[in-house]
Amino acid sequence: MVTLTRTVRGWEGDDMTVYTFSTFDDPLGITTRAFGINDMGQIVGDYQNASAHGFLLSGGVYTPLDDPSATPDTPTGTLARGINDFGQIVGIHQH
């Protein structure tokens, strides 16, 4: 998985954008996808093993996100899709 952050720096009076790429993988998953990042650097997305699970990556710590009413054995499971600057997460699940 690749994340992208943007830093704006002045260079000879002009602003230029410098991009930094970082890789990460949820330790519980076979695949990891990121879908949202807020101004605090918290990332949400999903990882896949036998089914899909949402996750929050905050301060280097992964927290699984599973809706208790989601069917655990379906490929879609719980999917986190966005996070705002208050830490509120939006997503979907299948039950």
C-alpha positions, 0 to 999 in steps of 0.5 A: 500500500502506498500513501501520499502526503504533500508538503508545500515549500518555497523555492526561489520565490515560487511554491513547489509541491514535494511529495513523500511516499510511504508504504504500509500493510495492515498486519492482519491482512493479505491486502490493504487499501487506504481510502481516507486521511485527515489533517492529523494523519489518521488513515482509514481503509480496509484489509482483506483476509478471509473477509474484509475489515475496516481499519484505523491507522493512528500514531502507528497503531492499527485498530480493526473496525468491524460493525457488530451487525456485519456478516463476518464471512462475506467478502465485503464485511466492514469497509471504512471510507473516510475520516474527518478532523474530529476522528469520525469515520464513515464506511459501509458494511454488509449484513 
